[in-house]
Amino acid sequence: MSEEKNRLVLIHDLIEHYNLKDPTRKQETLYKRYFIYNELRKAGHTLTQIAEVFNKNHATVLHGLRV
């Protein structure tokens, strides 16, 4: 298994473990979600692809990347 694939599996596990798809706006959850946005962006995913993972708008992802 490649390093990139391992990284994506880890990210998926983190999303599930911390319930990052939930529509909460708690600060601790937001920063974890923003961190995952950044990691997915580094992996080459588009804003729209990242948004689809979290059921968000691409503008929400863009905002999270700027924080």
BELPE-V164252 format. One line per field, one symbol per residue. ss: DSSP state (a for helix, b for strand, c for the rest). phi: phi as a letter, one per 30 degrees, with the letter a starting at -180 (. if undefined). A space follows every 10 residues. Layout:
BEGIN
ss = ???
phi = ???
END
This chain:
BEGIN
ss = ccaaaaaaaa aaaaaaaccc ccccccaaaa aaaaaaaaaa aaccccaaaa aaaacccaaa aaaaaac
phi = .ddddedddd deddeddchd ddddcdedde ddddddeddd dddjddeddd eddchbdddd deddddd
END
